[in-house]
Amino acid sequence: MMKNILLTAIIAFFTINIVSAKAKIPVCIPCETIQPIQELPIDSEIQKLAGQKVNLSYINNEYGILWMSIWNTNGRYVLSDISNNTYFEIDTQAAKILKEKHSFDVETANDPLSFWKKIGGKLVFSIIIVLLIWGVIPSKNKTTDVKQINI
């Protein structure tokens, strides 16, 4: 009798935990991501313009699902604080300083996104969609007529 009560309590406890833990699919439509690119020296003129220590960073809007970046838009270089919570747009004076002192041209620089963020997520997502569509399409198995044989 005690074993049955204990078993029932354990099953009830795990059932409550499973039901209460709702699985959430991580979806990012759009998420603003900031990636630090270059740490600027403390004595830089950029630091004096911003009034605090800033890094050269790249910001973009990312559309993704299940930690896969499907699409990236509105990418640009910015100056961000150390914690990457706040960013400042690069004005013409800061762009001129970056070009002269740090040999970084904001206008002609390529985006620093990795292969995974540019193309890899699209490939994996496309493969998953193709497999899902393929699984939904019914197979074309030809049925053969079975002849009855008397033994």
C-alpha positions as CSV (number, residue, x, y, z in Angstrom):
1,M,0.0,0.0,0.0
2,M,2.8,2.4,0.9
3,K,4.6,1.6,-2.4
4,N,1.5,2.5,-4.4
5,I,1.2,5.9,-2.6
6,L,4.8,6.6,-3.1
7,L,4.7,5.7,-6.8
8,T,1.6,7.8,-7.3
9,A,3.2,10.8,-5.6
10,I,6.3,10.4,-7.8
11,I,4.3,10.2,-11.0
12,A,2.2,13.1,-10.0
13,F,5.2,15.2,-9.2
14,F,6.9,14.5,-12.5
15,T,3.6,15.0,-14.4
16,I,3.2,18.4,-12.8
17,N,6.8,19.4,-13.7
18,I,6.4,18.3,-17.3
19,V,3.1,20.1,-17.8
20,S,4.3,23.3,-16.1
21,A,7.5,23.4,-18.2
22,K,6.3,24.8,-21.4
23,A,8.7,24.5,-24.3
24,K,9.4,27.8,-25.9
25,I,11.0,27.9,-29.4
26,P,13.4,30.8,-29.4
27,V,12.3,33.2,-32.2
28,C,14.0,36.5,-32.9
29,I,11.9,38.8,-35.1
30,P,14.0,41.2,-35.3
31,C,16.6,41.2,-32.6
32,E,19.2,44.0,-32.5
33,T,22.6,42.5,-32.1
34,I,25.9,44.3,-31.4
35,Q,29.3,42.7,-32.0
36,P,32.4,44.5,-30.9
37,I,34.9,44.7,-33.7
38,Q,37.9,46.7,-32.4
39,E,38.8,47.9,-28.9
40,L,39.9,51.5,-29.2
41,P,42.7,52.9,-27.0
42,I,41.8,54.9,-23.9
43,D,43.8,57.9,-25.1
44,S,42.0,58.0,-28.5
45,E,40.2,61.2,-29.7
46,I,37.1,59.0,-30.2
47,Q,37.0,58.4,-26.4
48,K,37.2,62.1,-25.8
49,L,34.3,62.8,-28.2
50,A,32.1,60.2,-26.6
51,G,33.0,61.1,-23.1
52,Q,33.5,57.5,-22.1
53,K,35.4,54.3,-23.2
54,V,33.9,53.0,-26.4
55,N,34.6,50.2,-28.8
56,L,34.1,50.1,-32.6
57,S,31.2,47.7,-33.1
58,Y,28.8,46.4,-35.7
59,I,25.1,46.5,-35.2
60,N,22.4,44.7,-37.2
61,N,18.8,43.5,-37.0
62,E,18.8,39.7,-37.0
63,Y,15.8,37.5,-37.9
64,G,16.2,34.0,-36.6
65,I,14.7,30.9,-35.1
66,L,16.3,28.2,-32.9
67,W,19.5,30.2,-32.5
68,M,20.0,30.2,-36.4
69,S,20.4,33.5,-38.1
70,I,18.0,33.4,-41.1
71,W,18.3,37.0,-42.3
72,N,20.3,40.1,-41.3
73,T,19.3,43.7,-42.2
74,N,20.3,47.3,-41.4
75,G,23.9,46.5,-40.6
76,R,26.2,49.5,-39.8
77,Y,29.2,50.4,-37.7
78,V,28.7,52.2,-34.4
79,L,30.6,53.1,-31.3
80,S,29.4,51.0,-28.3
81,D,30.1,51.2,-24.6
82,I,32.0,48.4,-22.9
83,S,28.9,46.5,-21.9
84,N,27.4,46.7,-25.4
85,N,24.2,48.1,-24.0
86,T,24.4,51.6,-25.4
87,Y,25.7,52.6,-28.8
88,F,26.4,55.9,-30.6
89,E,26.1,56.5,-34.3
90,I,29.3,57.4,-36.0
91,D,29.2,61.0,-37.2
92,T,31.4,62.5,-39.9
93,Q,34.0,63.8,-37.3
94,A,34.3,60.4,-35.7
95,A,34.5,58.7,-39.1
96,K,37.3,61.0,-40.1
97,I,39.2,60.2,-36.8
98,L,38.8,56.5,-37.3
99,K,40.1,56.7,-40.9
100,E,43.1,58.9,-40.0
101,K,44.2,57.5,-36.6
102,H,43.0,53.9,-36.7
103,S,43.1,53.2,-40.4
104,F,39.5,52.1,-40.5
105,D,37.1,53.5,-43.2
106,V,33.6,53.1,-42.0
107,E,32.1,53.7,-45.4
108,T,34.0,51.1,-47.4
109,A,34.4,48.4,-44.7
110,N,32.7,45.1,-45.3
111,D,30.3,43.6,-42.7
112,P,32.1,41.4,-40.2
113,L,29.4,38.7,-40.0
114,S,30.5,35.1,-40.0
115,F,29.6,32.5,-42.6
116,W,27.1,31.0,-40.2
117,K,25.3,34.3,-39.7
118,K,25.4,35.2,-43.4
119,I,24.7,31.9,-45.2
120,G,24.8,28.9,-42.8
121,G,21.5,29.5,-41.0
122,K,19.7,29.9,-44.4
123,L,21.1,26.6,-45.6
124,V,20.1,24.7,-42.5
125,F,16.7,26.3,-42.4
126,S,16.1,25.5,-46.1
127,I,17.1,21.9,-45.6
128,I,14.7,21.6,-42.7
129,I,11.9,23.1,-44.7
130,V,12.6,20.8,-47.7
131,L,12.6,17.7,-45.4
132,L,9.3,18.8,-43.8
133,I,7.7,19.3,-47.2
134,W,9.1,16.0,-48.4
135,G,7.7,14.2,-45.3
136,V,4.2,15.7,-45.9
137,I,4.0,14.6,-49.6
138,P,2.5,11.1,-49.7
139,S,4.6,8.4,-51.3
140,K,3.6,6.9,-54.6
141,N,3.7,3.3,-53.7
142,K,2.0,1.3,-56.4
143,T,-0.2,-1.4,-55.1
144,T,0.0,-4.7,-56.8
145,D,-3.0,-7.0,-57.2
146,V,-2.7,-10.0,-54.9
147,K,-4.0,-13.2,-56.4
148,Q,-5.5,-15.8,-54.2
149,I,-3.9,-19.2,-54.3
150,N,-5.7,-22.2,-52.8
151,I,-3.4,-24.6,-51.1
